[in-house]
Amino acid sequence: MLLSGNRSLNAVAALSGGEGRIARSVLVLAASFALIAAIAAADYLTGYDLRLAILYLLPIALATWKLGGAAGALVALSAALIWTVTFESNHPYSHPFYLYWEGAITGASYLVIVVLLARLRQALERSDERFVTVLEGLRAAVEVEDARTQAVLYANRRFRESFGAAAPLLRDDGEFWDERTLRWYLLQSQPLRWIDGRPALLRVLSDVTEARRARDLIERHREAAHRTSRLVALGEFASAIAHELNQPLAAIATYNNTCLKILQSGATDGPEVREAMQKCRDQAKRAGAIIQRLREILRQPGPAFVEQDLSEVARAALQLAEGEALEAGVSLELAARSPGARARVDRLLIEQVALNLLRNVIEAVRPLAPEHRRVSVETAVDAEGRVILAVSDSGDGVPAEVRERLFDAFVTTKPGGLGLGLSICRSVIEAHGGAIRYEANGARGARFAFALPGTGS
């Protein structure tokens, strides 16, 4: 019943619309022919001295613009015919051909005007149709409202579907939440002049709900990644502390075992006990210094740079590694080609890098034959003025499959190793503006070297 009622209403509306168009057409045609009659009468009464035939273009233009080319052609031919008949009655020609020729020329001129006006009208209609088609096809909601009364002058299909007849209360440009549609919109406004000259406001509303959800999701992921990175950094820092403290603590344990063995042998006093306890004390101080330096690194952006002789740093690292080398049966030697190789460094950090490299190579040559348990530390200055410290051994080298990733975190060739030592070394050297690398030491062995900017470069 409801569907049939809607169809009936639509049929009535279509019928009433058709009747209205017919009435308007009849009215326009009647007005056009009335104007033709008035112009013909005026032309006849003035004796055709004023040549009022040009005024026939008014009813021709009216009919063409309002009703189309067919109606305009009918009015144009009627005007030409009326002009020919009335003009011939007062101005006879020497030959009828001339009258018909002038009437044909007049009618053709009128028809040309009709064709031009019809095409212009069609072009404007198509332009409007294209414009409206584009606006109706937009995914954005578009409306034009009166700048003074806020009355809606135009609304495209998306706007009508989203908001209906009542437009949302729009204020400033930007994103806003619509309670009725439960969607986020981006509002953009632009003042313009409407077709009747009144000031108007063009408003474009783009649905940004999905984009906003994506931004919120990205923000949540960013926060989660930030929390994860903080946990990773905390884990790396804890691993770095464990790795760096392992060396002095292991040395302390070694010296304590030495003291216990000496005491068990019955010697309660002597230079060996005193030396072992002194070294134990030095290693305990070193462990405290490492913790303090790591805390300082966290508090300030970079290391505390002081000019140092890299040969002295290498010598200090050799002394610290001497006990472990003696236990492993490894011989250590220092080859300082440039004793005055100086650089601005953090002494503790660079010394720790050299010590870490020494301990790695000592551990690498430990299982080898005695003649291959040799480790050398070399300092030099290259042609570019950079200070070089290199640690070399005569072991088996580094496996080819891990050479490219040797300085990455968690990459190790040692059973049970954390894979952080060389990664920390690289971070420290790069923080000093230098670089660290690995290369083969001739036919046998490995060479780890780092280069730092010299004080003279």
C-alpha positions in Angstrom: 0.0 0.0 0.0 2.8 2.4 1.0 4.8 1.6 -2.2 1.7 2.0 -4.4 1.0 5.3 -2.7 4.5 6.6 -3.4 4.2 5.6 -7.0 0.9 7.5 -7.3 2.5 10.6 -5.8 5.4 10.4 -8.1 3.1 10.0 -11.1 1.1 13.0 -10.0 4.3 15.1 -9.5 5.6 14.1 -12.9 2.2 14.9 -14.5 2.0 18.3 -12.8 5.6 19.0 -13.8 4.9 18.2 -17.4 1.8 20.4 -17.4 3.8 23.3 -16.0 6.5 23.0 -18.7 3.8 23.0 -21.5 2.2 26.1 -20.0 5.5 27.9 -19.8 6.3 26.9 -23.5 2.9 28.2 -24.6 3.4 31.4 -22.7 6.9 32.0 -24.3 5.7 31.2 -27.8 2.7 33.6 -27.3 5.0 36.3 -26.1 7.4 35.8 -29.0 4.6 36.0 -31.6 3.1 39.0 -29.8 6.5 40.8 -30.1 6.7 39.8 -33.8 3.2 41.3 -34.4 4.2 44.5 -32.5 7.4 44.9 -34.4 5.6 44.3 -37.8 3.0 46.8 -36.9 5.5 49.4 -35.9 7.5 48.8 -39.1 4.4 49.1 -41.2 3.2 52.3 -39.6 6.6 54.0 -40.0 6.6 53.1 -43.7 9.7 50.9 -43.2 11.9 54.0 -43.1 13.5 53.0 -39.8 14.2 49.4 -40.8 12.9 47.8 -37.6 13.5 44.3 -38.9 16.5 44.0 -36.6 14.2 44.0 -33.6 12.8 40.6 -34.7 15.9 39.2 -33.1 14.4 39.8 -29.7 11.5 37.3 -29.9 13.8 34.9 -31.8 16.4 35.1 -29.0 13.6 34.7 -26.3 12.1 31.6 -27.9 15.5 30.0 -28.7 17.0 30.6 -25.2 13.9 29.5 -23.3 12.5 26.7 -25.6 15.4 25.6 -27.7 16.5 25.6 -31.3 13.3 24.2 -32.8 11.1 26.9 -31.2 13.6 29.5 -32.2 13.6 28.4 -35.8 9.8 28.5 -35.9 9.8 32.0 -34.6 12.6 33.1 -37.0 10.8 31.7 -40.1 7.6 33.3 -38.9 9.3 36.7 -38.5 11.0 36.4 -41.9 7.7 35.5 -43.6 5.8 38.3 -41.9 8.5 40.8 -42.8 8.4 39.7 -46.5 4.6 39.9 -46.8 4.3 43.3 -45.1 7.3 44.8 -46.8 6.2 43.8 -50.3 2.8 45.5 -49.7 4.4 48.9 -49.4 7.7 48.5 -51.4 7.1 46.7 -54.7 10.2 45.3 -56.4 11.0 45.5 -60.1 11.2 41.8 -60.1 9.6 39.3 -57.6 12.9 37.5 -57.4 14.5 40.3 -55.5 11.8 40.3 -52.9 12.1 36.5 -52.4 15.9 36.8 -52.3 15.9 39.4 -49.6 13.3 37.4 -47.6 15.4 34.3 -47.9 18.5 36.2 -46.8 16.7 37.6 -43.8 15.3 34.2 -42.8 18.8 32.6 -43.2 20.3 35.3 -41.1 17.7 34.7 -38.4 18.3 31.0 -38.6 22.1 31.5 -38.1 21.4 33.5 -35.0 19.1 30.7 -33.8 21.8 28.0 -34.4 24.4 30.1 -32.5 22.1 30.8 -29.6 21.0 27.1 -29.4 24.6 25.9 -29.4 25.6 28.5 -26.8 22.6 27.4 -24.6 23.6 23.7 -25.1 27.2 24.4 -24.2 26.2 26.3 -21.0 23.8 23.5 -20.1 26.5 20.9 -20.6 29.0 22.9 -18.7 26.6 23.2 -15.8 25.9 19.4 -16.1 29.6 18.6 -16.0 30.1 20.9 -13.0 27.1 19.4 -11.1 28.1 15.8 -12.1 31.6 16.4 -10.7 30.2 17.9 -7.5 27.6 15.1 -7.1 30.3 12.5 -7.7 32.7 13.8 -5.0 33.3 11.7 -1.9 33.5 14.9 0.1 30.3 16.7 1.2 30.0 20.1 -0.4 27.6 22.9 0.4 27.2 26.6 -0.4 25.5 28.8 2.2 24.4 32.4 2.4 27.1 34.3 4.3 24.5 36.4 6.1 21.6 34.1 6.8 23.5 30.7 6.7 20.7 29.4 4.4 21.9 26.4 2.3 22.1 27.5 -1.4 23.5 24.3 -2.8 24.3 20.8 -1.3 25.8 17.9 -3.3 24.6 14.3 -3.0 27.2 13.3 -0.3 26.2 16.2 1.8 22.5 15.4 1.5 23.1 11.7 2.3 25.3 12.5 5.4 23.4 15.4 6.9 20.0 15.5 5.3 18.1 18.8 5.0 19.5 20.2 8.3 23.2 21.2 7.9 25.5 20.7 10.9 26.5 23.8 12.9 29.8 24.6 11.2 32.2 27.2 12.7 35.9 27.3 12.2 37.9 25.3 9.7 39.5 22.1 11.0 38.5 18.7 12.2 35.2 18.2 14.2 33.1 15.4 15.5 29.6 15.1 14.2 27.2 13.6 16.8 24.6 12.5 14.3 26.8 10.6 11.9 29.4 9.6 14.6 32.2 10.5 12.1 35.1 12.9 12.0 35.2 15.5 9.3 37.7 18.0 8.1 36.1 21.3 7.3 37.5 23.7 4.7 35.8 27.0 3.9 36.2 29.5 1.1 34.2 32.8 0.6 32.8 33.4 -2.9 30.2 35.4 -4.8 27.0 33.4 -5.6 25.3 33.5 -9.0 22.9 36.2 -7.9 25.7 38.4 -6.6 25.2 37.8 -2.9 28.2 36.9 -0.7 28.3 33.1 0.0 30.5 30.6 1.7 31.7 27.4 0.1 32.2 24.6 2.6 33.9 21.2 1.9 33.7 18.5 4.5 36.0 15.5 4.0 35.4 12.3 6.1 38.7 11.7 7.9 37.4 9.1 10.4 39.6 6.4 9.0 42.6 8.6 8.7 42.2 9.8 12.3 41.9 6.2 13.4 45.1 5.3 11.5 46.9 8.3 13.2 45.7 7.2 16.6 46.8 3.6 15.8 50.2 4.8 14.6 50.6 7.0 17.7 49.8 4.0 19.9 52.3 1.9 18.0 54.9 4.7 18.4 54.3 4.8 22.1 54.6 1.0 22.3 57.8 1.1 20.2 59.2 3.9 22.5 58.5 1.8 25.5 60.1 -1.3 23.8 63.1 0.8 22.8 63.5 1.9 26.4 63.4 -1.7 27.6 65.9 -2.7 25.0 68.2 0.2 25.9 67.9 -0.8 29.6 68.7 -4.4 28.7 71.7 -3.3 26.7 72.9 -1.1 29.5 72.5 -3.9 32.0 74.4 -6.2 29.6 77.1 -3.6 29.1 77.5 -3.3 32.9 77.7 -7.0 33.3 80.2 -7.4 30.4 82.5 -4.6 31.6 82.4 -5.6 35.3 83.0 -9.2 34.5 86.7 -8.4 33.7 87.7 -6.7 36.9 85.7 -9.1 39.0 87.3 -12.0 37.3 90.7 -10.5 38.0 89.8 -9.9 41.6 88.8 -13.5 41.9 92.1 -14.6 40.3 94.2 -12.5 42.7 92.2 -13.7 45.7 92.8 -17.4 44.7 96.5 -16.5 44.4 96.5 -15.1 47.9 94.7 -18.2 49.2 97.2 -20.5 47.6 100.1 -18.5 49.1 98.5 -18.5 52.6 97.8 -22.3 52.3 101.5 -22.8 51.5 102.3 -21.3 55.0 103.6 -17.9 53.8 101.7 -15.3 55.8 103.7 -12.4 54.7 105.8 -11.6 51.6 106.0 -9.6 48.4 103.7 -12.0 46.5 100.8 -11.6 48.9 101.3 -7.9 49.0 101.4 -7.6 45.3 98.3 -9.8 44.8 96.3 -7.8 47.3 97.4 -4.5 45.7 96.3 -5.7 42.3 93.0 -6.9 43.8 92.5 -3.4 45.3 93.3 -1.8 41.9 90.8 -4.0 40.1 88.1 -3.2 42.7 88.8 0.5 42.1 88.5 -0.1 38.4 85.1 -1.8 38.8 83.9 1.2 40.7 85.3 3.6 38.0 83.5 1.6 35.3 80.2 2.0 37.1 80.8 5.7 37.7 81.7 6.3 34.1 78.6 4.5 32.8 76.5 6.6 35.1 78.2 9.8 33.7 77.6 8.7 30.2 73.9 8.4 31.0 73.8 11.9 32.5 75.8 13.7 29.8 75.7 13.5 26.0 79.3 12.4 25.4 82.6 11.2 27.0 84.9 13.5 28.8 87.7 14.1 26.3 91.3 14.7 27.5 94.5 14.7 25.5 96.2 11.3 26.0 99.2 9.4 24.7 97.7 6.3 23.1 100.9 4.4 23.8 100.5 4.9 27.5 96.9 3.7 27.2 98.1 0.6 25.4 100.7 0.0 28.0 98.1 0.3 30.8 95.8 -2.2 29.0 98.7 -4.6 28.7 99.4 -4.4 32.4 95.7 -5.1 33.2 95.7 -8.1 30.9 99.1 -9.5 32.1 97.7 -11.8 34.8 95.2 -13.5 32.4 97.9 -13.8 29.7 100.4 -15.5 32.1 97.7 -17.9 33.2 96.9 -18.8 29.6 100.6 -19.0 28.6 100.3 -16.1 26.1 103.1 -13.7 25.5 102.3 -10.0 25.2 104.4 -7.3 23.5 104.0 -3.6 22.7 105.2 -2.1 19.5 104.9 1.7 19.7 106.0 3.0 16.3 105.0 6.6 17.3 105.5 7.1 21.0 104.0 10.6 20.8 100.7 9.4 19.2 98.3 11.7 21.1 94.5 12.0 20.8 91.7 13.6 22.8 89.9 10.7 24.4 88.2 9.5 27.5 91.1 7.6 29.0 88.9 5.0 30.9 86.7 4.2 27.9 89.6 3.8 25.4 91.6 1.8 27.9 88.6 -0.5 28.3 88.3 -0.9 24.5 91.9 -1.9 24.3 91.6 -4.3 27.2 88.5 -5.8 25.7 90.3 -6.5 22.4 93.3 -7.9 24.4 91.1 -10.3 26.4 89.3 -11.4 23.2 92.6 -12.3 21.4 94.0 -14.0 24.5 91.0 -16.2 24.7 91.2 -16.9 21.0 94.9 -18.1 21.1 94.5 -20.0 24.4 93.8 -23.4 22.9 96.6 -23.1 20.3 100.1 -24.5 20.4 102.6 -22.5 22.6 104.4 -21.1 19.5 101.2 -19.5 18.3 100.2 -17.9 21.7 101.5 -14.5 20.8 99.7 -11.2 21.0 101.0 -7.7 20.1 99.7 -4.2 20.6 100.8 -1.6 18.1 100.3 2.2 18.1 101.1 4.4 15.2 100.1 7.6 13.3 98.9 7.2 9.6 99.4 9.5 6.7 96.1 11.4 7.5 97.2 12.2 11.0 95.0 9.6 12.7 96.2 7.7 15.7 96.0 3.9 15.3 95.9 1.3 18.0 95.9 -2.3 16.8 95.8 -5.7 18.6 97.1 -8.7 16.6 97.4 -12.4 17.2 98.5 -15.4 15.4 95.4 -17.5 15.9 92.9 -19.0 13.5 91.2 -15.7 12.7 87.4 -14.9 12.5 85.1 -17.2 10.5 84.1 -15.7 7.2 80.4 -16.0 7.9 80.4 -13.5 10.8 83.1 -11.0 9.6 80.5 -8.6 8.1 78.5 -8.6 11.3 81.3 -8.9 13.7 80.7 -5.5 15.3 76.9 -5.9 15.5 75.2 -6.5 18.8 74.6 -10.1 20.0 77.0 -11.5 17.3 79.6 -13.8 18.9 81.9 -16.7 18.0 82.5 -17.7 21.7 80.4 -20.4 23.3 78.2 -18.6 26.0 79.3 -15.2 24.8 76.8 -12.3 24.9 78.0 -10.7 21.7 78.2 -7.2 23.2 81.9 -6.6 23.6 82.8 -5.6 20.1 79.5 -3.7 19.7 80.3 -1.6 22.8 83.8 -1.1 21.5 82.5 0.2 18.2 80.0 2.6 20.0 82.8 4.0 22.1 85.2 4.5 19.2 82.5 6.1 17.0 81.6 8.4 19.9 85.2 9.6 19.8 84.9 10.3 16.0 86.9 7.3 15.0 86.4 3.9 13.4 87.2 0.3 14.2 87.8 -2.5 11.8 88.9 -6.2 11.5 91.4 -7.5 9.0 93.4 -10.7 8.5 96.9 -10.7 10.1 98.8 -12.0 7.2 98.4 -15.7 6.4 97.4 -16.6 10.0 95.7 -14.6 12.8 93.5 -11.6 13.2 94.1 -7.9 13.6 91.7 -5.5 15.3 92.5 -1.8 14.9 90.8 1.4 15.7 91.7 4.9 14.4 91.0 8.1 16.3 91.5 11.8 15.2 95.0 12.9 16.4 95.5 16.2 18.2 97.4 17.4 15.2 94.7 16.6 12.6 
